[in-house]
């Protein structure tokens, strides 16, 4: 059998790196992007990974990646890249530049990238976006992450609209919550480690492949309220 092929966006460390590791353990071929290949030692240590440079916000770099990967077919596109935003997320203190950068990176750039690669997903493929339970507008939580929370809600909304453009395709689109994970963003006080989270996320990719539609679930497969 031909190995499945994944394209992971944002894989130098943390959850992105963990996704690559779990997929390689499962026998997938993996292409992974990083903003700076010179700072991707941990990713290079994973045997057999094709590494490409991409700052997701940079339209020219995205165009270059599209050209580099032209003709390749993927079973999974997982957009992991994202940012936490300013340390102080008070609406009274945030600048226009800070909020613009946060929303562009977390909500606009992932959809722009998915639109570029959707034609290279196989018929039963999966497009996954790293969302967050904080993106649920029905769960009032985390006032200290007001802006990050709003950016993930925006990503969920834009993903929902993106799905309407897929017409009759059987592609599955997942908005995934990884749990509260011990990463640079989640901190050492988080609930679970990267391996637990990423194993669960890949399990959801496998479980939903071929089902079609748009689903908002966590790493354990629990459906989340929009």
Secondary structure, DSSP 8 states (H G I E B T S, - for coil): ----EEEEES-SSHHHHHHHHHHHHTT-EEEEEES-GGG-HHHHTSTT-EEEE--TT-HHHHHHHHHHTTT--EEEEEE-------SS--TTT--HHHHHHHHIIIIIHHHHHHHHHGGGEEEEEEEEEE--GGG-TTS---GGGHHHHHHHHHHHHHHHHHHHTTTT---EEEEEE--SBSSTTT-TTSSB-HHHHHHHHHHHHHHHTTT-EEEEEETT--B---
